[in-house]
Amino acid sequence: MTENINSVIDNIAVTSRVRLARNINGYVFPVKKGAKRLEEIIKPVNNELSKIGKFKLYLMSGNQTEALALKEKHLISADLIKSAAGAAVISEDESVSVMINEEDHIRQQCVLKGYNLEKAYKTLNKIDDLLSKKMSFAFDDKLGYLTSCPTNLGTGMRASVMLFLPAVTLNKSINAIINAVNKIGITVRGVYGEGSNAEGYMYQVSNQVSLGLTEYDIIKNVETTVFQICEAEQSARKKMLESNALEIKDIVFRAYGILTNCVKISSAEFMKLISNIKLGAALSIIKVSNVYKISELIVKVQPANITLAAGRALSAEERDIYRADCAAKLLDEIVDKNSLK
């Protein structure tokens, strides 16, 4: 990593995630029609994890609003919610979540703030070792870990970094970047993974395959690509400031003005405006004390999380009022007012 990238990586890398897919001998894949006995997997996974820390078990057959809130937090997938035998075991700080009976029997993931792939892998590797001592994972000497989807064969590992890329999105070079990295086994997806849109200029950069590669290879390949994309984003941001500084400042200040004064705001308008605030912070147009608080806010004001916070079903207008209030309060807390002059 170049010194230049070191200086801007925190403004670009939002989170780092490592995921391991595992299946258990003697059980058919969860995606197979009519698969039975899958509920038997839940208890031993929960028991083992409870030995190493505070974890909470969530059953997908339970509170659907709670399940949707977990999806909004990127702790579980939409496919898990649909699984009749689905469950998730999640750590108290929500950095580790283990999905049970999604596409595979077990999908472990660790998500950390900023760029931290190696630490995420080390954390998950300890959990994987723990579970492997109690369970017989499906493994082939040539193919590695056996998974429901062929792209996960081998290590069964997916390493990804969530990047905030407003400049290369606005200058329309993002498509060229996506096409280029696809040729070297890296994929770029939207904020909720495969098939999702890049809301708020957010993109997931991850490996496409894991067969024939070591965990170290995968992390290094993703790392190299992430740094190259960061360099492109940094360069694009510099050019934006040189050519459109006044226009960008106007966009950022208008976003701040609306978010701190509106009475209600839709999810779509909120995402557009809060992304402009993040852009302003990344370009040092405004000073924000903690940019990660903005990411937390984005999750907090999603529909299911708002409903959970309220403790009752809300109308769309009530959710919009709650969202506006949360945005105004947070921005008042984290934005340096002197930078708005």
Sequence and secondary structure as in RCSB ss.txt:
>XXXX:A:sequence
MTENINSVIDNIAVTSRVRLARNINGYVFPVKKGAKRLEEIIKPVNNELSKIGKFKLYLMSGNQTEALALKEKHL
ISADLIKSAAGAAVISEDESVSVMINEEDHIRQQCVLKGYNLEKAYKTLNKIDDLLSKKMSFAFDDKLGYLTSCP
TNLGTGMRASVMLFLPAVTLNKSINAIINAVNKIGITVRGVYGEGSNAEGYMYQVSNQVSLGLTEYDIIKNVETT
VFQICEAEQSARKKMLESNALEIKDIVFRAYGILTNCVKISSAEFMKLISNIKLGAALSIIKVSNVYKISELIVK
VQPANITLAAGRALSAEERDIYRADCAAKLLDEIVDKNSLK
>XXXX:A:secstr
  HHHHTTHHHHEEEEEEEEEE BTTS  TTSTT  SGGGGHHHHHHHHHTTS EEEEETTS HHHHHHHHHTTS
S HHHHH TT EEEEETTSSEEEEESSSSSEEEEEEEESS HHHHHHHHHHHHHHHHHHS B EETTTEE  SSG
GG BS EEEEEEEE HHHHHTT HHHHHHHHHTTTEEEEBTTBTT   GGGEEEEEES  TT  HHHHHHHHHHH
HHHHHHHHHHHHHHHHHHHHHHHHHHHHHHHHHHTT S   HHHHHHHHHHHHHHHHTTSS BS THHHHHHHHH
TSHHHHHHHHTS   HHHHHHHHHHHHHHHHHHHB GGGG 
